[in-house]
Amino acid sequence: MLAVCAIALPALADGDLRDFAAQKNPAAANAPVILVLGDSLSAAYGVPLSQGWVALLQQRLEQRGYPDRVVNASVSGETSAGGLRRLPELLDRHHPQFVLIELGANDGLRGLPLPQLQANLRQMATAATNAGAQPIVFEMYIPTNYGVDYADGFRASFHQVAGEMKLPLVPFFLGAIATDPSAFQDDGIHPNLQSQPKLLDAVWPTLEPLLKP
């Protein structure tokens, strides 16, 4: 089993963005921002938002003394093109220090052209960099029943962009759970509640060395 997300749901309105730290403590509004730009894997599809991996990231930051606040701008069903369209306004509003780009799975599952995926990833990373933020790319896989050449090229796209632009890369985001059917909801696609800490653990080794206490 090799799972990725492919559920298209209505986009969040701007007012629905989740700023976990500021909701609990308005004084945190001036803290460095980690902007998560993702799809249903980061939008906590099918689990309580407060227990998704992005909310758990905010908890870990607080527990370990980091001042950063997390803004979750993830939308279920989002593609790299959709993320690219939304990113400029998000950068203007939140002035993040980091942009976590967890996008691409829905591009692959729709069979969208890989050069366009790569171009969108580059443009998102460039926009984040130009805004003074550090982009971080998440590696994704798709099943080989999409064709071995396409699946291999899809996976290589994230390495190619990260390598060219010298960006931090989170290794395959679902790597710890992809072959475990019990780690997923009944749809067999979205990680369940028990898997959310493992998703955070997949991100933490790449993100934590970049943080400042």
N, C-alpha and C positions, 0 to 999 in steps of 0.2 A: 504494500500500500504506500502510495506517495501522495500526500494530501496538499492541496492548495485551496484558496478560497475563490468562490465564484458566485456569490449571491448579490444580486443587484437590488438595492433598496434606495428609497429617496434620500437625497443628500441632506445633511444637517443644515439648518439655517445658521447664519452667522452667530446668532444669539445662543445657539445650542453648543458651541465649542466648550470643551470641558477644561477649565483651568483649576486643577485640583487644589493647589496650594492656596490660591487667592480665595477660593470658596470657603476655606476653613479659616484663613487669616488674611484679611485685606492688606495688612502691612507687608505681606509677601509680594505684593504687586510690583515692587521694585527689584525683586530678585532676578538673577539670570534665568532666562527662559530656555527650556528644552521643548521645541515644537515637534510633535509627532504627526507626520503626514502619511497616513496609511489607509488601508482598506479594512474589511471586516475583521481581519486578524487583530487589528489594533483598536477597532471600534467596539470591542467586547460583544460581538454578535452572539446572542443566545445566552449570555451570562450577565449578572449584575455589573453595571458599569464600574461600580466601586471595587469590584473584585477582578477586573480585567488586568492584563499585565501592565498597561500604562498607569493605572491607578496604583498598582503595586510598586511601580518605579518611583512614584512620588513618595510612597511610604518608606521605601528603602533609602532614598535620598535624605529624608528627615531623620531616620534612625541612625544614619552614619554621619550626620553633621554637615551635609551639603546644603547650601542655601537655595539651590535651583528650584524653580517651580516648573511643572510640566503642563503644557497646553496640548490637549488632544484634539487635533483637527482631522481625525480619521473619519472616513465615510465608507460604509459598506458598499461594495460594488465598484469602488473607485478604480480608475485606470491611471496610467502614468500621464496621459493627456489631461485628464480631469485634475489631477494634482498640480500639474504645471499651470493650468488656468487659474487655480485658486491661490497658488503660492504667493504671487506678488502682494496681494492684499493682506495675506497673513503676515508676511515679512514687515509690511508697513505698520501693521497694528501691534505686533508683539515684539518686534526687534529681538529675535531669538539669538542666543549664543550658539545653539546647536539645532540642526534640522535633521531629524531622523526620517529618511525616505524609505518607507516600507510599502513600496508600490511595484507593480509589474505582474503579479500573479494573474490578475484579470485580463491583462493584455495577452498573456500566454494562452489562457483558457479560451479566449475569443479568437485565437489564431492571428492576432494582429502582427504586422510586419516587424521583425526584430530591429531593422535599422531605425524605425520610428521609436521603438521602445528605448533604444540606446540614445537617440537624439533627445528624447524627453528627459531621460535621466541626466544627461549632460546639462541640459538647459536648467533643470531644477537645481542641480549642484552649482552651476555658475551663478544663478540668481541668488542662492543662499550665500555663496562666497562674496559676491558683490555687495551684499547687505551686511557683511561683517560676521556671518555665521559660519560654523563648521558643519558641512553636510556629512552625513553618515549614511551609507547605502546598505540595504539589507539584501542578501543573496536569497533568491527564490528558485525553486525547481518546478517543473510540470511533469506529469507522467509521460513515459515514453510512448504511450498509445497515441500521442499527438505526432508521432514520427520521431525516430531517433535523431535525425539531423536537426529538426526544429527544437526538440527538447535539449539537445546538447548546446545548440546555439543560444537558446534562451538562457540557460545557466551561465554560459560564458559571457553573456552580455553584461552582467553585473560586475564580473571580474575585469572585463575589458574597460568599462567606464571608470571603475575605481582605480585600476592601474594607471590608465592614461592621466587621470586627474589627481592621482596620489591621495585618494580618499580612504578613510577608514571603512572597512567592510565587515558587516556582521555575517559570519558564516551561516549557511543555510538555516534560516530562521526556525523552521520546523524540524530541524535535524534530530532533536532529542526525542521526538514523538511520532515522526512520520510513519514509522513501520508498526506502530502500536494502535490497533483499532479501538482499544479501550480509552485512548486519550482524546477521542473525538465525540462530538455530539451525535445524535441519531442520524443526522444527514451525512455522516462520514466525511465531512469537509472541514467543519469548524472545531477548533480545540475546545474541550469542555472546561468546566470550572477548575478541575484538579490540575489541568495542564497549564494554567496561566502562570504560576511561578516558574515553570520550566521555560516559558517564552521569555520571561524577564531574565532568567539565567543565561539565555542565549545572547541577549543584548549586553548584559552587564560587563563582560570582559573587554568588549570593544569600547564601551562608553566610559567606564569608570576611570581609566588612566587619563582621560582628557579633562576630567572635572577638577575644579579648584575648590578646596575646602572654604 
